[in-house]
């Protein structure tokens, strides 16, 4: 049995599908029983919230492997208290249940010491570093699916507005489907100890590349336009963010290059889904 957190999301759903297609039994962990109904015909469904250590431990109990992740916190309080609380409860559940092995979703830049949004995943890795079972930290690149925010403007205005700059700079990206499929494969191949596995697409992606992919998918011209750095804070606050600084620091890290894989991806696993395929899927989804 393999326990999978986040099955109602893109990555967790891909993990569960990958395991099921391999003939492996899945325990789908959901916070809302109604959302678990979609999985009930194919998997065992466990109801557990990341704030409930006992329920999480029950969901992990007796499992050959567990896929774990933190719910994303894009607008955290200073010092990330939300992430710290979730990490503490998740770790306690893993210690109590003792699944045979764990794949934990992390991120490119988790090891960065500069303040930024991804420090939350660095906290996650450090907290799980002393777990007694084998642990893989899957450090995934920037999700191509972040471009879902650009679908409307690309379709309606022929423009995508980019915080990744300069516009010709290619950064490591990956499809969330590739992340989930990779995690499913990792769970099924036993290993010893703790390790980091890096994952990015076969080719790095610039905002210009994203615009070209949108143009092909939409059948209309699409250009990339840089959002001036001086406008970021006001823009993010207008969108409802209370503490945009960590997000801005993360973007600075990608743009300056200090958020990257240490060997610029030479040792990273490579995804199978292309930028064109991922963007075409986003356009189909609307």
C-alpha positions, 0 to 999 in steps of 0.5 A, spaced: 500 500 500 502 506 498 499 513 501 499 519 497 497 526 500 494 531 495 491 527 490 486 532 489 491 536 486 496 536 480 502 533 483 498 528 488 493 526 483 499 524 478 503 520 483 496 516 485 495 515 477 502 512 476 502 508 482 495 505 480 497 504 472 503 500 475 498 495 479 500 498 486 495 499 491 493 506 493 491 510 499 488 516 497 489 522 503 484 527 502 481 533 507 474 533 504 470 526 504 466 529 498 473 530 494 475 523 495 469 520 492 472 520 485 478 516 488 473 511 491 473 506 485 480 505 484 483 506 491 482 506 499 480 513 501 483 516 508 480 522 511 486 526 514 488 534 514 495 536 515 493 539 522 491 532 525 497 528 527 493 522 529 489 522 522 495 522 518 499 517 522 493 512 521 493 514 513 500 512 513 500 506 517 502 499 514 504 503 508 510 500 504 511 508 501 508 514 503 508 521 498 508 527 502 508 534 501 506 541 504 500 545 502 503 551 498 503 557 502 504 563 497 503 569 502 505 566 508 506 570 515 514 572 516 518 567 519 513 562 516 509 559 522 504 556 518 509 551 514 513 550 521 506 548 524 504 543 518 511 540 518 511 539 525 505 535 525 507 531 519 513 529 521 510 526 528 505 522 524 511 519 520 514 517 526 508 514 529 506 510 523 513 509 520 511 507 513 517 503 510 519 509 505 518 516 504 518 521 498 517 528 500 516 533 495 521 539 495 523 544 490 529 547 487 532 552 491 531 548 498 538 549 500 538 556 498 540 561 504 538 567 502 531 569 504 525 567 500 519 563 499 522 557 498 525 557 505 519 553 507 521 547 503 528 548 506 525 547 513 521 541 511 527 538 508 531 539 515 526 537 519 525 530 516 532 529 515 533 525 521 527 520 520 529 513 521 526 510 514 529 512 507 527 518 505 527 521 498 527 529 497 524 530 490 526 537 488 522 539 482 524 545 478 519 551 477 512 548 475 510 550 468 503 550 470 504 556 473 503 559 466 495 557 468 495 565 470 497 567 463 492 563 459 487 569 459 491 574 457 495 570 452 488 568 449 484 575 450 490 580 449 496 576 446 501 578 451 503 574 457 506 578 463 512 575 466 516 576 473 521 572 470 527 576 467 530 578 462 525 575 458 530 571 454 533 567 460 531 560 460 530 557 467 529 550 469 521 548 469 518 541 469 510 539 468 507 537 474 505 531 471 512 529 470 513 530 477 508 526 480 510 520 475 517 521 477 515 520 485 511 514 483 516 511 480 521 513 486 516 510 491 516 503 487 524 502 487 527 501 494 533 505 496 537 506 502 538 512 507 536 519 505 537 522 498 536 528 494 533 527 487 533 533 482 528 534 476 527 538 470 524 538 463 529 536 458 530 543 456 530 550 460 524 555 458 525 562 458 519 567 458 520 568 450 519 560 449 513 560 453 510 566 449 511 562 443 508 555 446 502 559 447 502 562 440 502 555 437 497 553 442 492 558 441 493 560 433 495 567 434 501 571 436 503 572 443 508 576 446 512 576 453 512 583 457 516 584 463 513 587 469 518 592 472 521 590 478 518 597 481 511 595 480 511 588 483 509 589 491 503 594 489 501 589 484 501 583 489 498 587 494 492 589 489 491 581 488 490 580 496 497 578 498 499 581 505 506 579 505 509 579 498 516 580 500 518 572 500 515 571 493 519 577 490 525 574 493 524 568 490 523 571 483 529 575 484 533 568 486 531 565 479 532 572 475 539 572 478 541 565 478 542 563 485 536 559 485 538 553 480 540 546 481 548 546 484 550 543 477 545 547 473 541 541 472 547 536 469 545 531 474 538 532 474 532 527 472 529 529 466 521 530 464 518 527 458 513 532 457 515 538 453 513 545 454 509 545 448 505 539 451 504 542 457 502 549 455 497 546 450 494 542 456 493 549 460 490 552 454 485 546 453 483 547 460 481 554 459 
